[in-house]
């Protein structure tokens, strides 16, 4: 086991890049801070002064007991974090890749299709400092290089098909080798039952014409595929997540509690900027020691058009039935940024 840890540490060291990382494509520029993992994207450079910049912050991660008590907030090997400001993230190199989606033809049903993207992955190990043992949080930041149609499965087995534009930003959240409190954590102690992740997004309000809370799909928790207009920026939210086993098989589950979304100031109110907080709670059930949990949301300057219409002919599976950018999820979610370029 010792030699495995040495090899793992050596591999981890090759990924470490303390400087900030940037990618671009589809008319979008995105920058990630090496310290804290905050992300900022915009349609122009410099990103820090762009009038339409969007900042994403992973603001809190909390391990919860079944009664909702926050566990493991003390000691060196923390299980709960009120801020990622002190966390160091390591980067892989930006790469050109593809994401599985679908194409819809008149009378031809749904066909699998790959779409071009640019992406970069960054990782933080949460715990006592041993990357072979610590809980692993990885984010994949993805920019679509072309218009695309994605496919997501609803809990009832039906599908939704979000249509997105080139320049849409997607970030996948991946959690793996997770360590749970087992009556052995510092500060509040107990047995871990779920993980709650809070993501904060701040955008400049660049459009008020469609900025209205009427018809919001997130009033009492976000339904699957909910699209929220934040004032010139659109957020697509899923209420499902996936568990990927070590053998590569992937299974989708519905979140026990729909994602919570709060917007300040509320839609329709005056203001130059808006802060949106997304709260996700992932259960321990089905999430084993060697599994990877995946969640993936969408952010776009163009409206995300969601269709739930059934194809006129039986559909072919899209690279494994439910589309997952085996990336991490967030949500498109992704995260607070305050980096200046």
C-alpha contacts under 8 A as a table, 3 or more apart, distances in Angstrom:
res1	aa1	res2	aa2	distance
1	X	4	X	5.11
1	X	5	X	6.43
2	X	5	X	5.20
2	X	6	X	6.41
3	X	6	X	5.03
3	X	7	X	6.28
4	X	7	X	5.17
4	X	8	X	6.08
5	X	8	X	4.97
5	X	9	X	6.02
5	X	132	X	5.83
6	X	9	X	5.16
6	X	10	X	6.21
7	X	10	X	5.08
7	X	11	X	6.21
8	X	11	X	5.13
8	X	12	X	6.07
8	X	131	X	7.50
8	X	132	X	6.46
9	X	12	X	4.97
9	X	13	X	6.13
9	X	131	X	6.84
9	X	132	X	7.40
10	X	13	X	5.13
10	X	14	X	6.63
11	X	14	X	5.34
11	X	15	X	7.00
12	X	15	X	5.42
12	X	16	X	6.72
12	X	131	X	7.77
13	X	16	X	5.30
15	X	90	X	5.92
15	X	91	X	5.68
15	X	92	X	5.64
16	X	89	X	7.69
16	X	90	X	4.47
16	X	91	X	5.89
16	X	92	X	7.82
17	X	20	X	7.66
17	X	34	X	7.13
17	X	90	X	5.58
17	X	91	X	5.70
18	X	34	X	5.32
18	X	35	X	7.37
18	X	88	X	7.91
18	X	89	X	7.68
18	X	90	X	7.01
19	X	33	X	7.38
19	X	34	X	5.58
20	X	31	X	7.08
20	X	32	X	5.67
20	X	33	X	4.64
20	X	34	X	4.82
20	X	35	X	7.98
21	X	31	X	5.83
21	X	32	X	5.21
21	X	33	X	6.63
21	X	34	X	7.05
21	X	91	X	7.46
22	X	29	X	7.49
22	X	30	X	5.60
22	X	31	X	4.35
22	X	32	X	6.18
23	X	29	X	6.26
23	X	30	X	5.40
23	X	31	X	6.63
23	X	94	X	6.61
23	X	118	X	7.38
23	X	119	X	7.29
23	X	120	X	7.43
24	X	27	X	7.27
24	X	28	X	5.49
24	X	29	X	4.41
24	X	30	X	5.93
24	X	118	X	7.43
24	X	143	X	7.28
25	X	28	X	5.35
25	X	29	X	6.75
25	X	118	X	6.84
25	X	143	X	6.37
25	X	144	X	7.37
25	X	145	X	5.92
25	X	167	X	6.65
26	X	143	X	7.04
26	X	144	X	6.44
26	X	145	X	4.68
26	X	146	X	6.81
26	X	166	X	5.23
26	X	167	X	4.23
26	X	168	X	7.88
27	X	43	X	5.86
27	X	44	X	7.96
27	X	166	X	7.83
27	X	167	X	5.81
28	X	41	X	6.78
28	X	42	X	5.79
28	X	43	X	4.75
28	X	44	X	7.21
28	X	143	X	7.50
28	X	167	X	5.54
29	X	41	X	5.42
29	X	42	X	5.50
29	X	43	X	6.05
29	X	44	X	6.71
29	X	45	X	7.15
29	X	47	X	7.13
30	X	39	X	7.05
30	X	40	X	5.68
30	X	41	X	4.15
30	X	42	X	6.71
30	X	47	X	7.68
31	X	39	X	5.66
31	X	40	X	5.36
31	X	41	X	6.31
31	X	47	X	7.78
31	X	339	X	7.39
31	X	341	X	7.86
32	X	37	X	5.91
32	X	38	X	5.63
32	X	39	X	4.45
32	X	40	X	6.60
32	X	337	X	7.67
32	X	339	X	7.35
33	X	36	X	6.27
33	X	37	X	4.98
33	X	38	X	5.31
33	X	39	X	6.51
33	X	337	X	7.87
33	X	339	X	6.42
34	X	37	X	5.71
34	X	88	X	6.28
34	X	89	X	5.36
34	X	90	X	6.84
34	X	91	X	7.81
35	X	38	X	7.75
35	X	85	X	6.75
35	X	86	X	6.69
35	X	87	X	6.08
35	X	88	X	4.80
35	X	89	X	6.12
36	X	84	X	5.11
36	X	85	X	4.46
36	X	86	X	5.99
36	X	87	X	5.13
36	X	88	X	5.99
36	X	89	X	6.80
37	X	57	X	7.59
37	X	58	X	7.71
37	X	84	X	7.56
37	X	87	X	7.74
37	X	88	X	7.45
37	X	89	X	6.07
37	X	122	X	7.76
37	X	335	X	7.93
37	X	336	X	7.99
37	X	337	X	7.82
38	X	55	X	7.42
38	X	56	X	6.01
38	X	57	X	5.19
38	X	58	X	7.14
38	X	335	X	5.95
38	X	336	X	4.79
38	X	337	X	4.03
38	X	338	X	6.49
38	X	339	X	6.90
39	X	55	X	5.76
39	X	56	X	5.15
39	X	57	X	6.76
39	X	334	X	7.25
39	X	335	X	5.91
39	X	336	X	5.73
39	X	337	X	4.26
39	X	338	X	7.09
39	X	339	X	6.98
40	X	47	X	7.16
40	X	48	X	7.82
40	X	53	X	6.62
40	X	54	X	5.53
40	X	55	X	4.39
40	X	56	X	6.24
40	X	336	X	7.34
40	X	337	X	4.99
40	X	338	X	6.62
40	X	339	X	6.45
41	X	47	X	6.54
41	X	53	X	5.57
41	X	54	X	5.44
41	X	55	X	6.74
42	X	45	X	7.40
42	X	47	X	5.80
42	X	50	X	6.38
42	X	52	X	5.81
42	X	53	X	4.39
42	X	54	X	6.40
43	X	47	X	7.92
43	X	50	X	7.52
43	X	52	X	7.02
43	X	53	X	7.47
44	X	47	X	6.24
44	X	50	X	6.03
45	X	48	X	7.68
45	X	49	X	7.65
45	X	50	X	6.45
45	X	341	X	7.92
46	X	49	X	5.91
46	X	50	X	6.30
46	X	340	X	7.97
46	X	341	X	5.54
47	X	50	X	5.09
47	X	53	X	6.52
47	X	340	X	6.70
47	X	341	X	5.58
48	X	53	X	7.22
48	X	338	X	7.76
48	X	339	X	6.53
48	X	340	X	4.14
48	X	341	X	5.05
49	X	53	X	7.61
49	X	340	X	7.55
49	X	341	X	7.96
50	X	53	X	5.40
51	X	204	X	6.72
52	X	203	X	6.93
52	X	204	X	5.52
52	X	205	X	7.68
52	X	206	X	6.71
53	X	203	X	6.13
53	X	204	X	6.51
54	X	201	X	6.89
54	X	202	X	5.66
54	X	203	X	4.47
54	X	204	X	7.01
54	X	337	X	7.62
55	X	201	X	5.54
55	X	202	X	5.10
55	X	203	X	6.45
55	X	335	X	6.61
55	X	336	X	4.87
55	X	337	X	3.99
55	X	338	X	5.92
56	X	199	X	7.21
56	X	200	X	5.82
56	X	201	X	4.51
56	X	202	X	6.60
56	X	333	X	7.67
56	X	334	X	5.07
56	X	335	X	2.84
56	X	336	X	2.76
56	X	337	X	4.50
56	X	338	X	7.76
57	X	199	X	5.72
57	X	200	X	5.07
57	X	201	X	6.31
57	X	334	X	6.54
57	X	335	X	3.20
57	X	336	X	1.98
57	X	337	X	5.20
58	X	61	X	7.86
58	X	83	X	7.69
58	X	84	X	6.65
58	X	197	X	7.63
58	X	198	X	6.29
58	X	199	X	4.65
58	X	200	X	6.40
58	X	334	X	7.02
58	X	335	X	4.73
58	X	336	X	5.73
59	X	82	X	6.75
59	X	83	X	5.31
59	X	84	X	6.29
59	X	197	X	7.94
59	X	198	X	5.67
59	X	199	X	5.52
59	X	200	X	6.28
59	X	335	X	7.60
59	X	336	X	7.06
60	X	80	X	7.78
60	X	81	X	5.62
60	X	82	X	4.72
60	X	83	X	5.38
60	X	84	X	7.03
60	X	196	X	7.97
60	X	197	X	5.90
60	X	198	X	5.05
60	X	199	X	7.15
61	X	80	X	5.54
61	X	81	X	5.18
61	X	82	X	6.61
61	X	83	X	7.82
61	X	195	X	7.04
61	X	196	X	5.75
61	X	197	X	4.65
61	X	198	X	6.39
62	X	70	X	6.18
62	X	71	X	7.23
62	X	79	X	6.86
62	X	80	X	4.27
62	X	81	X	6.15
62	X	82	X	7.66
62	X	195	X	5.69
62	X	196	X	5.13
62	X	197	X	6.58
63	X	70	X	5.77
63	X	71	X	5.50
63	X	72	X	7.19
63	X	79	X	6.05
63	X	80	X	5.60
63	X	180	X	7.84
63	X	192	X	6.13
63	X	193	X	7.44
63	X	194	X	5.94
63	X	195	X	4.54
63	X	196	X	6.35
64	X	67	X	7.66
64	X	68	X	5.35
64	X	69	X	5.40
64	X	70	X	4.68
64	X	71	X	5.70
64	X	192	X	5.58
64	X	193	X	5.79
64	X	194	X	5.31
64	X	195	X	6.01
64	X	196	X	7.25
65	X	68	X	5.25
65	X	69	X	5.24
65	X	70	X	6.60
65	X	71	X	6.77
65	X	190	X	6.39
65	X	191	X	5.71
65	X	192	X	4.85
65	X	193	X	4.94
65	X	194	X	6.85
66	X	69	X	7.41
66	X	191	X	7.89
66	X	192	X	7.32
66	X	193	X	5.32
66	X	194	X	7.52
69	X	188	X	7.73
70	X	73	X	7.46
70	X	80	X	7.30
70	X	188	X	6.78
71	X	79	X	6.77
71	X	80	X	6.54
71	X	181	X	7.23
71	X	185	X	7.12
71	X	186	X	7.92
71	X	187	X	7.13
71	X	188	X	4.94
71	X	189	X	5.53
71	X	190	X	6.64
71	X	192	X	7.21
72	X	75	X	7.81
72	X	78	X	5.44
72	X	79	X	4.70
72	X	80	X	5.65
72	X	181	X	6.95
72	X	185	X	4.91
72	X	186	X	5.19
72	X	187	X	5.71
72	X	188	X	5.79
72	X	189	X	6.28
73	X	78	X	5.49
73	X	79	X	6.06
73	X	80	X	4.87
73	X	81	X	6.66
73	X	186	X	6.58
73	X	187	X	5.66
73	X	188	X	6.83
74	X	77	X	7.63
74	X	78	X	5.76
74	X	185	X	7.66
74	X	186	X	4.80
74	X	187	X	4.80
74	X	188	X	7.85
75	X	78	X	5.93
75	X	186	X	5.57
75	X	187	X	7.49
76	X	127	X	6.64
76	X	128	X	5.35
77	X	126	X	7.38
77	X	127	X	3.97
77	X	128	X	4.19
77	X	129	X	7.78
78	X	81	X	7.19
78	X	126	X	7.11
78	X	127	X	5.39
78	X	128	X	7.42
78	X	185	X	7.83
78	X	186	X	7.62
79	X	126	X	7.40
79	X	127	X	6.94
79	X	179	X	7.84
79	X	180	X	7.55
79	X	181	X	7.50
79	X	185	X	7.85
81	X	84	X	6.86
83	X	86	X	7.42
84	X	87	X	5.16
87	X	124	X	6.91
88	X	124	X	6.18
89	X	122	X	6.00
89	X	123	X	5.14
89	X	124	X	4.73
90	X	122	X	5.37
90	X	123	X	5.25
90	X	124	X	6.58
91	X	120	X	7.40
91	X	121	X	6.02
91	X	122	X	4.40
91	X	123	X	6.59
92	X	120	X	6.26
92	X	121	X	5.58
92	X	122	X	6.29
93	X	120	X	6.18
93	X	121	X	7.65
94	X	118	X	7.00
94	X	119	X	5.63
94	X	120	X	4.52
94	X	121	X	7.69
95	X	118	X	5.78
95	X	119	X	5.61
95	X	120	X	6.44
96	X	116	X	7.36
96	X	117	X	5.97
96	X	118	X	4.58
96	X	119	X	6.53
97	X	116	X	5.98
97	X	117	X	5.32
97	X	118	X	5.97
97	X	119	X	7.12
98	X	114	X	5.78
98	X	115	X	5.16
98	X	116	X	4.52
98	X	117	X	5.36
98	X	118	X	7.97
99	X	114	X	5.48
99	X	115	X	5.31
99	X	116	X	6.65
99	X	117	X	6.87
99	X	325	X	5.83
100	X	112	X	7.12
100	X	113	X	6.02
100	X	114	X	4.57
100	X	115	X	6.43
100	X	150	X	7.53
100	X	318	X	6.75
100	X	319	X	6.31
100	X	323	X	6.48
100	X	324	X	7.52
100	X	325	X	7.01
101	X	112	X	6.02
101	X	113	X	5.15
101	X	114	X	5.62
101	X	115	X	6.68
101	X	148	X	7.07
101	X	149	X	5.79
101	X	150	X	4.53
101	X	151	X	6.10
101	X	318	X	6.41
101	X	319	X	8.00
101	X	323	X	6.65
102	X	110	X	6.24
102	X	111	X	5.37
102	X	112	X	4.48
102	X	113	X	4.75
102	X	114	X	7.38
102	X	148	X	7.83
102	X	149	X	5.61
102	X	150	X	5.89
102	X	151	X	6.64
102	X	318	X	6.45
103	X	110	X	5.85
103	X	111	X	5.22
103	X	112	X	6.31
103	X	113	X	5.93
103	X	149	X	6.53
104	X	108	X	7.13
104	X	109	X	6.03
104	X	110	X	4.92
104	X	111	X	6.44
104	X	311	X	7.91
105	X	108	X	4.99
105	X	109	X	6.08
105	X	110	X	6.97
106	X	109	X	7.24
107	X	311	X	7.87
107	X	312	X	5.73
107	X	313	X	6.75
108	X	312	X	7.09
108	X	313	X	6.28
109	X	311	X	4.89
109	X	312	X	5.48
109	X	313	X	4.57
109	X	314	X	6.16
109	X	315	X	5.52
110	X	311	X	6.27
110	X	313	X	7.65
110	X	314	X	7.53
110	X	315	X	4.79
110	X	316	X	6.24
111	X	315	X	6.64
111	X	316	X	5.78
111	X	317	X	7.77
111	X	318	X	7.11
112	X	316	X	6.80
112	X	317	X	6.91
112	X	318	X	4.77
112	X	319	X	6.78
113	X	318	X	7.56
115	X	144	X	7.59
115	X	145	X	7.76
115	X	146	X	6.93
115	X	148	X	6.50
116	X	144	X	6.36
116	X	145	X	5.50
116	X	146	X	6.47
117	X	142	X	6.49
117	X	143	X	5.52
117	X	144	X	4.48
117	X	145	X	5.07
117	X	146	X	7.66
118	X	142	X	5.74
118	X	143	X	5.32
118	X	144	X	6.67
118	X	145	X	7.00
119	X	140	X	6.71
119	X	141	X	5.46
119	X	142	X	4.29
119	X	143	X	6.32
120	X	140	X	5.76
120	X	141	X	5.50
120	X	142	X	6.78
121	X	138	X	6.91
121	X	139	X	5.65
121	X	140	X	4.29
121	X	141	X	6.28
122	X	138	X	5.72
122	X	139	X	5.45
122	X	140	X	6.50
123	X	136	X	7.14
123	X	137	X	5.79
123	X	138	X	4.29
123	X	139	X	6.38
124	X	136	X	6.10
124	X	137	X	5.38
124	X	138	X	6.40
125	X	129	X	7.27
125	X	130	X	7.81
125	X	131	X	5.88
125	X	134	X	5.66
125	X	135	X	5.72
125	X	136	X	4.71
125	X	137	X	6.30
126	X	129	X	7.42
126	X	134	X	5.55
126	X	135	X	5.17
126	X	136	X	6.24
126	X	137	X	7.42
127	X	130	X	7.35
127	X	134	X	5.03
127	X	135	X	6.51
128	X	134	X	6.73
129	X	134	X	6.91
130	X	133	X	5.52
130	X	134	X	5.70
131	X	134	X	5.26
131	X	135	X	7.88
131	X	136	X	7.77
133	X	177	X	7.27
134	X	177	X	7.13
134	X	178	X	7.27
134	X	179	X	6.91
135	X	175	X	7.52
135	X	176	X	6.35
135	X	177	X	5.34
135	X	178	X	4.44
135	X	179	X	5.60
136	X	175	X	5.71
136	X	176	X	5.23
136	X	177	X	6.15
136	X	178	X	6.68
137	X	173	X	7.32
137	X	174	X	5.91
137	X	175	X	4.83
137	X	176	X	6.78
138	X	173	X	6.02
138	X	174	X	5.05
138	X	175	X	6.41
138	X	328	X	6.81
139	X	171	X	6.51
139	X	172	X	5.59
139	X	173	X	4.84
139	X	174	X	6.23
139	X	327	X	7.25
139	X	328	X	5.45
139	X	329	X	7.14
140	X	171	X	5.24
140	X	172	X	5.07
140	X	173	X	6.73
140	X	327	X	5.48
140	X	328	X	5.69
140	X	329	X	7.42
141	X	169	X	7.28
141	X	170	X	6.08
141	X	171	X	4.48
141	X	172	X	6.79
142	X	169	X	5.68
142	X	170	X	5.01
142	X	171	X	5.80
143	X	166	X	7.87
143	X	167	X	5.77
143	X	168	X	5.85
143	X	169	X	4.76
143	X	170	X	6.41
144	X	147	X	7.29
144	X	148	X	7.87
144	X	165	X	7.62
144	X	166	X	5.24
144	X	167	X	5.24
144	X	168	X	5.50
144	X	169	X	6.61
144	X	170	X	7.93
145	X	166	X	5.11
145	X	167	X	6.12
146	X	165	X	6.57
146	X	166	X	4.13
146	X	167	X	7.26
147	X	163	X	7.62
147	X	164	X	5.76
147	X	165	X	4.28
147	X	166	X	4.56
148	X	163	X	5.93
148	X	164	X	5.38
148	X	165	X	6.42
148	X	166	X	7.40
149	X	161	X	6.25
149	X	162	X	5.79
149	X	163	X	4.50
149	X	164	X	6.28
150	X	161	X	5.37
150	X	162	X	5.43
150	X	163	X	6.51
150	X	164	X	7.88
150	X	323	X	6.90
151	X	159	X	6.62
151	X	160	X	5.86
151	X	161	X	4.72
151	X	162	X	6.78
151	X	318	X	7.44
151	X	322	X	6.51
151	X	323	X	5.33
152	X	159	X	5.60
152	X	160	X	5.40
152	X	161	X	6.53
152	X	322	X	5.41
152	X	323	X	5.47
152	X	324	X	7.87
153	X	157	X	6.03
153	X	158	X	5.88
153	X	159	X	4.45
153	X	160	X	6.40
153	X	321	X	7.83
153	X	322	X	5.48
153	X	323	X	7.67
154	X	157	X	5.38
154	X	158	X	5.32
154	X	159	X	5.58
154	X	160	X	7.14
154	X	224	X	6.79
154	X	240	X	7.60
155	X	158	X	7.43
155	X	240	X	7.44
155	X	253	X	7.01
155	X	254	X	5.81
159	X	308	X	6.18
159	X	310	X	7.70
160	X	225	X	7.22
160	X	306	X	6.63
160	X	307	X	5.69
160	X	308	X	4.48
160	X	309	X	7.53
161	X	306	X	5.71
161	X	307	X	5.10
161	X	308	X	6.18
162	X	225	X	7.78
162	X	304	X	6.18
162	X	305	X	5.45
162	X	306	X	4.26
162	X	307	X	6.17
163	X	304	X	5.86
163	X	305	X	5.10
163	X	306	X	6.31
163	X	307	X	7.84
164	X	168	X	6.62
164	X	300	X	7.72
164	X	302	X	7.47
164	X	303	X	7.45
164	X	304	X	5.37
164	X	305	X	6.88
165	X	168	X	5.86
165	X	300	X	7.61
165	X	302	X	6.49
165	X	304	X	7.84
167	X	300	X	7.10
167	X	301	X	7.92
168	X	298	X	7.13
168	X	299	X	5.96
168	X	300	X	4.52
168	X	301	X	7.07
168	X	302	X	7.75
169	X	298	X	6.06
169	X	299	X	5.16
169	X	300	X	6.07
169	X	332	X	7.09
170	X	296	X	7.03
170	X	297	X	6.10
170	X	298	X	4.70
170	X	299	X	6.20
170	X	329	X	7.66
170	X	330	X	7.13
170	X	331	X	7.21
170	X	332	X	4.42
170	X	333	X	7.15
170	X	334	X	7.76
171	X	296	X	6.01
171	X	297	X	6.45
171	X	298	X	7.02
171	X	327	X	7.13
171	X	328	X	6.08
171	X	329	X	5.23
171	X	330	X	5.00
171	X	331	X	5.73
171	X	332	X	4.13
171	X	333	X	5.63
171	X	334	X	5.74
172	X	294	X	6.80
172	X	295	X	5.70
172	X	296	X	4.36
172	X	297	X	6.96
172	X	325	X	7.31
172	X	326	X	7.32
172	X	327	X	4.43
172	X	328	X	2.43
172	X	329	X	2.43
172	X	330	X	4.48
172	X	331	X	5.63
172	X	332	X	5.86
172	X	333	X	7.05
172	X	334	X	7.91
173	X	293	X	7.94
173	X	294	X	5.69
173	X	295	X	5.20
173	X	296	X	6.24
173	X	327	X	6.57
173	X	328	X	2.86
173	X	329	X	3.46
173	X	330	X	5.02
173	X	331	X	6.35
173	X	332	X	7.93
173	X	333	X	7.59
174	X	292	X	6.36
174	X	293	X	5.48
174	X	294	X	4.67
174	X	295	X	6.67
174	X	327	X	6.68
174	X	328	X	4.14
174	X	329	X	6.29
175	X	178	X	6.96
175	X	292	X	5.54
175	X	293	X	5.07
175	X	294	X	6.73
175	X	328	X	7.85
176	X	289	X	7.51
176	X	290	X	6.98
176	X	291	X	5.97
176	X	292	X	4.50
176	X	293	X	6.42
177	X	289	X	5.35
177	X	290	X	5.66
177	X	291	X	6.85
177	X	292	X	7.40
178	X	288	X	8.00
178	X	289	X	6.08
179	X	289	X	7.59
180	X	191	X	7.20
180	X	192	X	5.34
181	X	184	X	5.94
181	X	185	X	5.63
181	X	189	X	7.30
181	X	190	X	6.33
181	X	191	X	5.06
181	X	192	X	4.99
182	X	185	X	7.18
182	X	190	X	6.17
182	X	191	X	4.61
182	X	192	X	6.69
183	X	189	X	5.55
183	X	190	X	4.49
183	X	191	X	5.57
184	X	189	X	6.65
184	X	190	X	7.37
185	X	188	X	7.12
185	X	189	X	5.26
185	X	190	X	7.31
186	X	189	X	6.29
192	X	195	X	7.97
192	X	284	X	7.56
193	X	283	X	6.31
193	X	284	X	5.32
193	X	285	X	7.89
194	X	281	X	6.64
194	X	282	X	5.50
194	X	283	X	4.24
194	X	284	X	5.00
195	X	281	X	5.64
195	X	282	X	5.23
195	X	283	X	6.51
195	X	284	X	7.50
196	X	279	X	6.99
196	X	280	X	5.58
196	X	281	X	4.24
196	X	282	X	6.32
197	X	279	X	5.89
197	X	280	X	5.23
197	X	281	X	6.32
198	X	277	X	6.93
198	X	278	X	5.76
198	X	279	X	4.56
198	X	280	X	6.41
199	X	277	X	5.78
199	X	278	X	5.16
199	X	279	X	6.46
199	X	333	X	6.87
199	X	334	X	6.69
199	X	335	X	5.56
199	X	336	X	7.17
200	X	275	X	6.85
200	X	276	X	5.71
200	X	277	X	4.52
200	X	278	X	6.32
200	X	334	X	7.78
200	X	335	X	5.82
200	X	336	X	5.61
201	X	275	X	5.62
201	X	276	X	5.08
201	X	277	X	6.40
201	X	334	X	7.35
201	X	335	X	6.02
201	X	336	X	5.69
201	X	337	X	7.85
202	X	273	X	6.92
202	X	274	X	5.55
202	X	275	X	4.38
202	X	276	X	6.29
202	X	336	X	7.28
203	X	230	X	7.81
203	X	233	X	7.45
203	X	273	X	5.57
203	X	274	X	5.46
203	X	275	X	6.69
204	X	231	X	7.69
204	X	272	X	5.86
204	X	273	X	4.21
204	X	274	X	6.35
205	X	208	X	7.34
205	X	230	X	7.37
205	X	231	X	4.82
205	X	232	X	6.11
205	X	233	X	8.00
205	X	271	X	7.33
205	X	272	X	5.37
205	X	273	X	5.13
205	X	274	X	6.56
206	X	231	X	5.97
206	X	232	X	5.08
206	X	272	X	7.94
207	X	210	X	7.09
207	X	211	X	6.80
207	X	231	X	4.99
207	X	232	X	4.64
208	X	211	X	4.62
208	X	212	X	7.83
208	X	231	X	5.80
208	X	232	X	7.41
208	X	268	X	7.35
210	X	229	X	7.30
210	X	231	X	7.35
211	X	229	X	6.01
211	X	230	X	6.66
211	X	231	X	5.14
211	X	232	X	7.74
211	X	267	X	5.78
211	X	268	X	5.81
212	X	229	X	7.44
212	X	267	X	5.11
212	X	268	X	5.16
213	X	216	X	5.37
213	X	266	X	7.66
213	X	267	X	5.29
213	X	268	X	6.89
216	X	219	X	6.02
216	X	228	X	6.79
217	X	220	X	7.88
217	X	221	X	7.55
217	X	222	X	5.62
217	X	223	X	6.06
217	X	226	X	5.48
217	X	227	X	7.11
217	X	228	X	7.39
218	X	221	X	4.69
218	X	222	X	3.96
218	X	223	X	6.64
218	X	226	X	7.03
218	X	228	X	7.85
218	X	260	X	7.10
218	X	261	X	6.30
219	X	222	X	7.13
219	X	261	X	7.91
220	X	260	X	7.56
221	X	257	X	7.87
221	X	258	X	4.99
221	X	259	X	5.38
221	X	260	X	4.86
221	X	261	X	6.79
222	X	226	X	5.95
222	X	237	X	6.93
222	X	238	X	7.52
222	X	239	X	6.86
222	X	258	X	5.59
222	X	259	X	5.32
222	X	260	X	6.36
222	X	261	X	7.13
223	X	226	X	5.46
223	X	237	X	7.83
223	X	238	X	7.11
223	X	239	X	6.26
223	X	258	X	6.73
223	X	259	X	7.98
224	X	237	X	6.65
224	X	238	X	4.65
224	X	239	X	4.83
224	X	240	X	7.08
225	X	236	X	6.05
225	X	237	X	5.37
225	X	238	X	5.03
225	X	239	X	7.47
225	X	306	X	7.19
226	X	236	X	5.65
226	X	237	X	5.28
226	X	238	X	6.85
227	X	234	X	6.58
227	X	235	X	5.50
227	X	236	X	4.50
227	X	237	X	6.51
227	X	304	X	6.72
227	X	306	X	7.94
228	X	234	X	5.60
228	X	235	X	5.19
228	X	236	X	6.60
229	X	232	X	6.81
229	X	233	X	6.06
229	X	234	X	4.68
229	X	235	X	6.66
229	X	303	X	7.82
230	X	233	X	5.27
230	X	234	X	5.87
230	X	235	X	7.30
230	X	267	X	7.00
230	X	274	X	7.32
230	X	276	X	7.94
231	X	234	X	7.61
231	X	267	X	7.57
232	X	301	X	6.05
232	X	302	X	7.77
233	X	299	X	6.97
233	X	300	X	5.75
233	X	301	X	4.69
233	X	302	X	7.07
233	X	303	X	7.83
234	X	299	X	5.64
234	X	300	X	5.18
234	X	301	X	6.12
234	X	302	X	6.76
234	X	303	X	5.87
234	X	304	X	6.79
235	X	297	X	7.56
235	X	298	X	5.75
235	X	299	X	4.71
235	X	300	X	6.70
235	X	304	X	7.89
235	X	332	X	7.95
236	X	297	X	5.71
236	X	298	X	4.82
236	X	299	X	6.33
236	X	304	X	7.08
236	X	332	X	7.41
237	X	259	X	7.86
237	X	297	X	5.24
237	X	298	X	6.87
237	X	331	X	6.90
237	X	332	X	7.55
238	X	241	X	7.73
238	X	259	X	7.81
238	X	296	X	7.40
238	X	297	X	6.39
238	X	331	X	7.73
239	X	254	X	6.08
239	X	255	X	5.60
239	X	258	X	5.58
239	X	259	X	6.23
240	X	252	X	6.77
240	X	253	X	5.57
240	X	254	X	4.32
240	X	255	X	5.39
240	X	295	X	7.53
241	X	252	X	5.70
241	X	253	X	5.52
241	X	254	X	6.42
241	X	255	X	6.83
241	X	293	X	7.18
241	X	294	X	5.81
241	X	295	X	5.08
241	X	296	X	7.75
242	X	250	X	6.47
242	X	251	X	5.44
242	X	252	X	4.25
242	X	253	X	5.99
242	X	293	X	5.81
242	X	294	X	5.11
242	X	295	X	6.72
243	X	250	X	5.61
243	X	251	X	5.39
243	X	252	X	6.44
243	X	253	X	7.79
243	X	286	X	7.42
243	X	287	X	6.75
243	X	291	X	6.49
243	X	292	X	5.68
243	X	293	X	4.72
243	X	294	X	6.33
244	X	248	X	6.07
244	X	249	X	5.73
244	X	250	X	4.32
244	X	251	X	6.57
244	X	291	X	5.67
244	X	292	X	5.06
244	X	293	X	6.42
244	X	294	X	7.59
245	X	248	X	5.34
245	X	249	X	5.42
245	X	250	X	6.30
245	X	290	X	6.96
245	X	291	X	4.91
245	X	292	X	6.66
246	X	249	X	7.47
246	X	290	X	6.21
246	X	291	X	6.14
252	X	322	X	7.68
255	X	258	X	6.10
255	X	259	X	7.99
255	X	281	X	7.36
255	X	282	X	6.69
255	X	283	X	7.72
256	X	282	X	7.95
256	X	283	X	7.54
257	X	281	X	7.04
258	X	280	X	7.71
259	X	278	X	6.81
259	X	279	X	5.73
259	X	280	X	5.14
259	X	281	X	7.43
260	X	277	X	7.96
260	X	278	X	5.72
260	X	279	X	5.08
260	X	280	X	6.87
261	X	276	X	6.98
261	X	277	X	5.68
261	X	278	X	4.73
261	X	279	X	6.56
262	X	276	X	5.74
262	X	277	X	5.30
262	X	278	X	6.81
263	X	266	X	5.19
263	X	267	X	7.23
263	X	274	X	7.00
263	X	275	X	5.95
263	X	276	X	4.52
263	X	277	X	6.54
264	X	267	X	7.92
264	X	274	X	5.64
264	X	275	X	5.26
264	X	276	X	6.35
265	X	269	X	6.06
265	X	270	X	7.51
265	X	271	X	7.12
265	X	274	X	5.94
265	X	275	X	7.25
266	X	269	X	5.69
271	X	274	X	7.37
283	X	286	X	7.85
283	X	287	X	7.52
284	X	287	X	5.28
284	X	288	X	7.79
285	X	288	X	7.93
287	X	291	X	6.02
287	X	292	X	7.45
287	X	293	X	6.93
288	X	291	X	5.14
293	X	328	X	7.98
294	X	326	X	7.20
294	X	327	X	6.87
294	X	328	X	4.95
294	X	329	X	5.55
295	X	327	X	7.83
295	X	328	X	5.19
295	X	329	X	3.45
295	X	330	X	5.08
295	X	331	X	5.55
295	X	332	X	7.87
296	X	324	X	7.69
296	X	325	X	7.62
296	X	327	X	7.13
296	X	328	X	5.47
296	X	329	X	2.81
296	X	330	X	3.71
296	X	331	X	3.85
296	X	332	X	4.84
296	X	333	X	6.67
297	X	329	X	5.85
297	X	330	X	4.26
297	X	331	X	3.26
297	X	332	X	2.88
297	X	333	X	5.09
297	X	334	X	7.95
298	X	330	X	7.23
298	X	331	X	6.42
298	X	332	X	4.02
298	X	333	X	6.63
299	X	332	X	6.18
299	X	333	X	7.60
300	X	303	X	6.79
300	X	304	X	7.15
311	X	314	X	6.72
311	X	315	X	6.78
317	X	320	X	5.68
317	X	321	X	4.41
317	X	322	X	7.64
318	X	321	X	5.05
318	X	322	X	6.59
318	X	323	X	6.42
319	X	322	X	7.52
319	X	323	X	7.00
320	X	323	X	7.11
324	X	327	X	7.12
325	X	328	X	7.50
328	X	331	X	7.12
329	X	332	X	5.55
329	X	333	X	6.41
330	X	333	X	3.43
330	X	334	X	5.75
331	X	334	X	6.00
